[in-house]
Amino acid sequence: MDDEPGRVRYSRGVSFPIARVGVVACLVALAAAVVATEGCRRVTPSGTRVIALDGVLVAKCTEIVRGPICRIGVDRTVHVYVPGGVTDVVIRADGVELLRAATTGADGRRFAVDVPRGAADLTVTGRGGGEARVVHRTVVDASPPPPWLDDLRTARERGALDDAARIVDAAEARAREVDASDARLSAEMASIRARFALSRGDAEAAVVQLGASAAMHADRGETSRAADDFAARAHVLIGDLRRAAEAKATIAHLASFAPEYPEAGAYAAYYEGALAGDAGDLGASLARFADARAQADRLGVAKITRAVIQGSTNMLLAVGRAEEAHAELVKLETAEGPAMTPCERATLQLNVGWAALLVGDAPSALGTSTAHSARAHPDALTPLRSAVATFAGPCANPRLQASALDNLAWAELQAGDVAHARKALADARALSPHPKPLVAFGELQTEGRIALAEGDPKGALRVYDTLATRASGVSRLDEEAAEEGRAVALARIGDRASAIAAATRAETLVDESARAIPAGEGRGAFWWARARLAGTLVSLLLEAGRPSEALDAARTARARILWDVQRGARVSALSPAARARWEQGLGAFRSARNAIVAEANDDWSLTGEALVRRSVERRARDVAARARLDALASEAFPVSPTTRR
């Protein structure tokens, strides 16, 4: 999505996780499957009827290849899920019963078993419906990972992409000397380089390369690697490019691998949830996230569970359930934090801090914020400081470090430390002199907040004027933030009439943005922004002695919030044909918006009339795109918000 992770106020703090890169055995030959002898398969007495044991899942293999064949590497523990109703479960490897630890869930049991080296046949037997049941999985030992893999992982974790690329180039050159036509090598290197492209911010190249590498892996029967590449491709299409039609097709490919690679089913449900949320169907989104979590829990794959929890909390934040989202994230950090990689943990801490900020900024009454009330709110400083330190060191990532610093500045303001807030903002800006537009807009919002906290409303007004100019045609929500900030600054200066005019313009901008809110353009706590803005306008009108207008403003704000909620609910009720038209229109709208935002990346290089001309032309394109979306919305949701007052 076009928002940065953890971005102030409107950001989507949750980053969609990228499925693991299957590089564990990327330059070694696929071991031949050893077929178990018939004697090893005789697990029930002669004459007893044996039928297939349905619903058994085997997960956490190092790799799955067509068969399915489970390849097992250094970690020899696999998880075996057995559905409810199956009794007398016995798990054997080549006829030898394995010790196992069982976890009981809502709809079955999961067993963790250590597979001995050299085993060829994993057998699960049990009784269901009064009959003996059995399922077999072929297992083989995975070859040891190539020695350069640790060097590659280390280089990537410290953000040294150029060093990582050189390591891969050297490894490929050595392998080509042995076999220049090695198809395994071509597929694996395509996977790795696609992720390099994504790390460098080239989403278009990553999508193309991931599609190619997934196809190559699939042709070779490398099931889990193909699925992982499709999962990563879905992540980019939804999270970076917002191309719903391509994402839907990619998810379908991903789901097709679930019969052999059950993790693919959980990932597919997860990305279906993300896609539904991006289409404005929040109910379906939460339902698919719940399904993905249930599947991940059956498999006992913590990485998928962590991804699903963070994705679902993003939806909770979008509908204003910040306290619930924050509690879920803290619970996840407590339970899983020690087992995470530094990068995973830092991303989670960024999200924990961001959710805490939103809890602190939530309106406790119309237009008020808990950040300024006597009520305690969660600690945002500790997780954000930790995220900053990790993104600066063990998981070097200047982009996420800047995002964490910007949010840290906001947290310092909530804590009342203006000096530290200004320093955090300066540190964020020092990391990138020419940040992406939405990042720069977030930094300007923070700068305006700092000026207001320092008692400098005229300085804040200058900052918000700059934000309004730069955001024009690029981001309606940032234009709204500029007008809202201007209203506060003007009120403090004493120019109440101008403050009311600015707050009124802000409401208009919010309402224009709200036409696409079900489509996911609205960012975290959008409805809170509506309530806060309405409170500002109502207060200004009351102070100006205009109570009837204040009452009208409150009623209008309430009607519009209800309309936002109702439209979001109506997305799920659309017929298949209407849903297809809606999603197609959204795709066209997002393409137009993506082009506008991408064009704004080099606004810093323009001055004077050239910048003015670009801004005017861009505004016209934005207006046209929104008009087309508004017409589509009027067709799909034919009720005016004014009738809901």
Disulfide bonds with the S-S distance in Angstrom:
Cys61-Cys70 2.04
Cys343-Cys395 1.97
